[in-house]
Amino acid sequence: MNENILVLYSLAVFILTLSPGPDILFLISTTLNRNLNNAIITAFGLCSGILIHTTGTAFGLGYFVSKFPELLSLIKLIGCMYLIYLSYLYFPNKKHKTIINKNFNVLIKPFIQGLIMNLSNPKIILFFIGFFPQFIFHDQWTIEFQFYVLGLLFSFISLTTFICLLIFISIVKNKLNIEKQSKNLSYISSFTMICLAVFFLFTEIDALIK
């Protein structure tokens, strides 16, 4: 087992969880609307969706890679290209604006709403397909099982990060410039994505040459 890969993976997941996107902006909006409990329950729904996406990725891509291991390098290289594309998307442009809705009503139960929000986003599957193969950490465990472990870790880190962030925002919401912090996090996320892509790209090229 390569513990260093899991540490790198955990750090990447933590930074990506904080990246401004529809999910985290919705949670922040809920918290700012003086409904911390609903925000936390919604976060549980979102992270439950991650586990369902993980199952699909493990059964689909994991099974495919286990049957055709020679294609793993190709999938990793394609994943690196996708991470570079994500870096471009995360990088804030001049029109970057964080939209926080402070006046809205939750129409359905928070957990169900979070679950639906996650499952209705097909980009998450694409992200997992590009992300998980880069972090194969064990030579003997099956690819499917490693994907499950990565998915569970992703869900746990995301949920923990969400809860800590929402509690923090609920405490200092009157003093926090969310739009400015959101832009800073976008820069960090973009930088993290490009660094991961370059690192894994050169690592895979070096492995192929050898």
Secondary structure, 3 states (H helix, E strand, C coil): CCHHHHHHHHHHHHHHHCCCCHHHHHHHHHHHCCCHHHHHHHHHHHHHHHHHHHHHHHHHHHHHHHHCHHHHHHHHHHHHHHHHHHHHHHCCCCCCCCCCCCCCCCCCCHHHHHHHHHHCCCHHHHHHHHHHHHHCCCCCCCHHHHHHHHHHHHHHHHHHHHHHHHHHHHHHCCCCCHHHHHHHHHHHHHHHHHHHHHHHHHHHHHHHHC
